[in-house]
């Protein structure tokens, strides 16, 4: 990846590292403070999607630093991460709107 003029060489690499550390903190908080719950199907699906998302995100961040990866790996991991993020949002939105409804 070409670095834009005026941007130090390590800026993008360090930004990826910071983003990953922040997501690790969020994942640890979600797993230990909120827990992996199984008391109904929606919560179970949300927990599974959350764990799969973090695993996919971790694989994508690790794949960014590897040379010689096939060209299809990053788009597939990115698409999978996006799809899992939408699934997490959908399971949470279903709960929210079933409890609070749509307000005008």
Residue pairs with C-beta under 8 A, 6 or more apart in sequence:
1 12
3 9
3 11
3 12
16 61
16 64
19 61
20 58
20 61
23 54
23 57
27 50
27 54
30 50
36 47
36 51
37 43
37 44
37 47
38 44
38 47
42 91
42 94
42 95
45 87
45 91
46 88
46 91
46 92
49 84
49 87
49 88
49 91
50 88
52 84
53 81
53 84
53 85
53 88
56 77
56 80
56 81
56 84
57 81
59 77
60 74
60 77
60 78
60 81
63 69
63 73
63 74
63 77
64 74
